[in-house]
């Protein structure tokens, strides 16, 4: 599966936690429904994204929170 540079950086967060096997399904699963990330993980991922991309992620916004359920939407948060 091909990843852009931004996607590779974000995928690293999930690979470190779940292992290389997550790469094959990362773009197709609902991350929250599948239990890949929970509320604490969202905070950790938001902090990770802020550090890596230099963008503020407002996790108090409902739309932002919903974005964390889908890899593609997480990418959109930082682009």
Secondary structure, 3 states (H helix, E strand, C coil): CCCCHHHHHHHHHHHHHHCHHHHHCCCCCCCCCCCCCCHHHHHHHHHHHHHHHCCCCCCCCHHHHHHCCCHHHHHHHHC
